[in-house]
Amino acid sequence: MKKIALTVVAFLCAVCLVLPGAWAAESVKVGVVLPLTGDQAKFGEVEKLSFEMAAEEINAAGGINGKTMELLIEDDTGRPEVGRSVVEKLITKDKVVLVGGGYSSSVTYAAAGVCQQKKVPFLVNTGSADNITSSGWDYIFRLNPPVSEYSGAIESLLETVIKPQTVAILYENSLFGTSGAKSFESSCEKLGYKVVLKEGYEHGGIDYKPVLIQVKQLNPDIVYMISYIMDASLLMKQAKELKLTPKIFMGGAAGFTLPEFVTNAGVASEKVVSATLWHQVLPYPGAMDYYKKFVAKYNKDTEYHGAEAYAAAYVIADALKRAKSFDRKDVKEALAATDMMTIFGPVKFISYGNMKNQNKLPTYVVQWIDGNLEMVWPENVATKPFSYPVDWIKTWGYVSN
C-alpha cells in the first residue's frame, strides 16, 4: 500500500513538472495593452473598463474551467516603442498565455511584431491598419474590421442619398490615418467622385485653419476626416469658425464617435456623420445589455471601442476554455477555431485577399443628432432618419444676413 501511495505521489509530481506553469496555476494570465495616458487615453479608458467588466462576469461564472482569468493591463502611452516594451515584459516576465487589446494602429503593429516573433497569440480588438493582418503573421488575430473596410456603409450612404461630386480628405499622419485616407481615396475613384484635396496633418496641432481655408476655397461636397478625439473636435470647431459648409462632414470613426466629441466640439459636433463598427441597437445578443450595464456601472456612455474590448474578453475566455493546454501553440489553435456570437457580432477568423486570421463584419453610419449618437444607416437598423441636407449656419446658431 505504501508503495502504491509513493507511486501516486511520484506521478503527481511528474505531472506538475510536465504541465506549463499557467496550466497548473490558480489563475490564467492574459496581457492587455492599451493607451491609459497620453492623447489616446479616453479610448484606452473605455476599453479598460469594458475588459474589466467582462472579466468580472467571466470569473463570476466560473472563469476559465475553474481558474480565474487574470488581466494584466499595461499602458502603452500611445507610443510604438512603449508598446513593444510592455509586450516584451508581459511575455518574458509575467508569462502571459495570450495578449489582447491594441488600440492605435502604430502601437498595435509594433506589439504584433513582438508577439509574432515570440510566438504568443495576440487578439487585436481595435488597431485597424490593414498590415496588422496582411503581413502573413499566424499568431496575430483581429476582431474588428481593417480600416480599408471602415467606409463600406459610408459608401452606400454616399451612393444612395448624398450623391456627391467632389471630396476633400483630411487625415492624421499616422498608420491609421494614412491607411484610411488611401483606402477612402480609392473608394472615391471607384465611385467616380473627384478628390480635390487629400491632406495629412500632424497629430496634436492647435491650428488647422490653414488647411481648412484650402478646403473652403475648393468648396467640396464632402469633407471626410480621419482623426483621433482632440483633433476631431478641434477640426470641427475651427470649421465652424470659418463657416465651412460642405454638404456633409464625415468622420472615419475613431474620434468622431466618442462621447467626448460632443463635450469638446460643442455645437460644432451637431449633425456630423461618422463611420462606426457597432451600436447598442444592433440585433446582437447582449448588445443593449452591455451598453446599459456599462452606463449603470461607470455612469458614462460607451460605444464601439468599448464593445470591441468587452467582446474580445469573451473571445479570449472561450479560446482558453477550449485550448488543450495553455501552451501558446495550443492557445493559438483554439483561437483559430473560434466560431461564436458576441455583442460585437459573429467572430470567426478567416483568410481572404491579403488578410489572415481576420474577422469579417459589416460597418454602419452614425450621426450626432440633438447631442446623441444615432444610428442612421443602413435604414433597417436606424434609430433616427439621416438628417440631410444640413443648414450648417442655422445648426451652428449663426444669424443669417
N, C-alpha and C positions, 0 to 999 in steps of 0.2 A: 504493500500500500504506500509505504514511504517512497519507494522507487517511482511509483506512478505519479505521486504528488510532485516529486522533484522534476520528473519529465514534463509535466504540465507547466510548472514554473519556468523551466528552461525554454519551452515552446513559446510561452507568452513573452518572455524577454526577447526571444529572437524576432517575434512579430513586431515588437516595439522598435527594434533596431532596423528592421527592414522598411517599415512604413515611414513615409515622409513625415517630418515634424508637424506640418499643418494638418495632416490626416489624423494624427493622434491627439492633437491639441483640443482644448475645450472650445476654442473659437477659431473661426476661419478668417484670416486677414485679407482684406480687399483694399487696395490702394485707390484713392480718388484724387485726381489732380484738377484744381480749379483756381481761377484768379480771385483771391479773397481780399487783396489790397490792390491799390492802383486804379487806373481808369476803368477797368472792366469789372470792378468789384461788385457792382449791382447785379451783373449776370451771375457771377460766382455765388453771391449770397442766395439768390432764389434757387439755384441748383443744389447748393449745400443743404439748405433747409429741406428740399424735396428728397434728396438722398437720405437724410437723417430720418425723415418721417416714414419713408418706405422701409428703412432698416428696422425701425421700431416695430412696425406692423409685421414684418417678416419674422423677426425674433419672437414676437408675442405669439405667433402661430407655429412655433417650433423650430425656427431658424433653418439651418442647413442640416437636415437629418439629425436634429437634436443639438447641433452645435450653434453657437452664436455667430452671426455674421458681423464681424468687427470692421468698421470702416476707419481707415487711416487716411484722413483728408489733409492734403498738403497744398500750400499756397504757391502757385507758380508766378504770381505777381504780374501776369500778362507778358512775361519775357521768355523767349525760347531757351536762353541759356539757363534760366532758373528752372524751367520745365524739365530740361534734361537732367539737371542736378537732383531735383526732388524725386524723379522717377528712378534714378540710379539708387538713391537712398532707400526708397520703398522696396526695390528688388533685392539689393545686396544686404542691407541692414535689417529691414523689417520682415523680409522673406514673404512678401505678399504672393498669393497664388494667381492674382489677376489684377489688372489696373483698369479703372473706369474714369469717367469724367472727360476732360478735353474740351475746353471752350474755344479759345482763339485758335484759328487755323495754323498760324505760325508756330505757336507753342505746341499744339497737338501734333503737328508734323514732326517737330523735334523730338517730342516724347515718344512718338510712334517708332521713330528710328531706333531709339534705345531699346524699346520693348521687342522689336523685331530682332535686333542683334542678340539680346539676352534670351530670346525665345520665351517671352512672357506674354500671355494673351492680353490684349488691350481692347476694351469695348468703348469706342468713341461715341459720345451722345450728342455733341454739338459741333465740334470742329468740322467745317464743311468743304474746304478746298478739295477739288477733285483728286489731287495727287495723293491724298491720305489713303484712299482705297484704289488708286490706279497705278500704284508702284509695284504691284505684284507681291506684296507682303502677306504671308499666310497667317501671321499671328495677330494681325490688325483687323478688327471688325467695326462696322459703323451702323448705328441705329438710325440716325437721321439721314435725309437725302443729301447728296452732294450739291454744292452751290449751283452747279450747272443746271439743276432741275428746280431750283427755287422759283423761277419765274413762270412755271408751267401754267398756273391758274391766272397769273397776271396777263400772259399772252392771250389766253381765252377771253378775258375781260376786254383787252385792247381790241381784239378782232371783232368781238360781238357788239360792244357798246360804244367805246370811245372812238375807234377808227382814226387814229392819228396819222399825220403825215411826217412830222418831224419830232425828234427826240434828242434831249441833252442828257448825258450820263455823267454824274459826279461820283467819285469813289475814293475811299481811303486807300492810300498806298501801302496796303498790307496784302498778305497772301489771300485772305478772304475777299478784300475789296477788288484787287486786280483780277482774280479768278471770276468773280461775279460780274464785273464790268465786261470782261471779254466775252463771257457767255451771253450776257444780255445784248451786247452789240451784234453777236452772231444771230440771235433771235430776231432782232430788228431787221437785219439784212434779209433773212429768210422771209419775213412778213412784208417786206417792201417799204419799211419806214426808213427815212433818211436820218442818220445820226449826225447832227450838226455840230456837236461838241462831245468829246469824251475826255474828261479832265480829272486827273488824280490830285489829291491834296494830302498834306502831312497831318497825321492824327494829332489832335490836341491843339489845333490852331485856335486863335481868338478872333480872326478877321477873315471871313470868307467872302466879303463884299466884292473884291476884285473879280473873282471867278463868277459870282452871281450877276455882276454887271454885264459880263460877257454873255451869260445866259439870257439876260433880259434883252440885250441888243439883238440876239438871234431869234428871240420870240418863239421857242419851240412849243409844240402842243403838249409834250410830256417832259417833266423833269424827273428823272429816275436817279435815286441816291442810294449808295451802299455805305452805311455809316454805323458806328457804334453810338452809344447813347448821348454823350456830351456833344459830339459833332452833329448828330442828327438834330438835336434840339437847337443848337446854335445856327445851323444852316436854315432851319425854318424861321427862326426869329429874325434873322437878317434878310431872308427872302421877303418876309412881311414888311420890314422897314423899307425895303427897296420897291415895294409894291410890284413884285414879280408875279405875274398872273397867267400861268400856262393853263391848259385845260384841266390838268390834274398834277398834283405832286404825288410821286410814288416812292416808297422805300423798299429796299430789297431785304426785308425782315431786319434782324439784329436790333439796332437801337430804336426802331420805329414801332416796336410792339410792347416794350416795357412800360409799366405804369408811370415810371419816372419821366417818360417822354412828355406826357401831359403836364406834369409838375414843372418841368424845366422849360418847355416851349410855350406853355400857356395857351392863349387863344390861337397862336400860330400852328398848333397841332390839329386844330379842328378841320375835319374833312380830309385830312391826309390819309392816303391809302398805302397799304403795305402788303407784301407777300407774307404769308405765315405758314407754319407747318402743322399747326394744331389750334383748336379752340374747344372750350369746355362743352359746347353744344353738339359736338360731333357724336355720332351714334356708336361710340366705342364703349364697351362695358367699363364702368367705373370712372369715365372721364369727368362727368359733373361731380361725382362723389369726391374725387381727388381735389377738384377746384374748391368745393365747399369746405372740405376738411382743412385744406391749406389756409384758407381765409379765416376760419374759426380758430385754428391753432396759432397762427402768426399775426393775425389782424392786418393782413395786407393781401393784395391781389397776386395772382400768379398767371403765367401764360405759357407759351410753348417751350421756353427754356426749362422751366420747372417741370413740365410734363415729360420732357426728354429724360431728365435726371431720375424722376420717380419711376418711369418705365424701365430705365436702364438698371436700376437696383433690382427690380423684379426679374429681368432677363438674366442678370448675374446670378441671382439666387437659384433660378431654375436650372441654369447650366451647372452650377456647383452641386445641386442635388442629384443631377443625373450623371455626373462625372464618375468614372470608375475609381479614381483616386484624385487627390489634389496635386498630383504630378502635373506640371504645366502642359505637357503634351495631351494628357487626358482631359484637362480643362479646356484646352483649345478644341479638341474633337467634340466635346459636349456643346461648346458654344457654336461650333459649325453646324451641329444638328438641331439647333433651336428652331422651333416652329410653334409659335404661341401668339395669343392675343394679349395686348396690353392697353392701357388707357391712351397710349400714343398711336395705337393701331397695330396691325399684324406685324410680327417680327420673324423674318426668315432671311438668312444671309445667303445671297446668291452671287453669281458672276454674270456680268453682261457688259458688252462693249469692252472698255478697258478696266471696268470695276471688278474687284474681288472682295468677297465677304461683305457685300453691301446690301443693306435693307432697302427695299423699294416702296415708296409711299407717295400718295398724291400731295399736292400743295393747295393752298387756299388764299383768299384775299380778304383782308380786314380793313375797316375804315373807322377812324375816330369820329364818332357822332355824339354830340352833346356830352363830350368828355368820357365816353365809354367805347371800348374796343369791340366793335360789332362785326360779325361775320357777314360779308356782303356777296361773296362769290365762291363757288357756284350757287345759283339761286335756290337749289333744292335743300341747301343747309343754311341759308342766310337767316340771320336774326333780325336784320333790318334791310330794306331795299337800298341798293347802292345810291348814294347821294351824288347826283350828277345831272347837268353841269353845275359847277360851283361858282358862285359870285364871291370871289375872294375878298374884294373890297368890303362888301357887306358882312361877310363872315368874320373878318378881322376887326369890324367895328369902325371902319373909316366912314366919314360922311362924304357922300358923293357930291362932286361940284355940279 
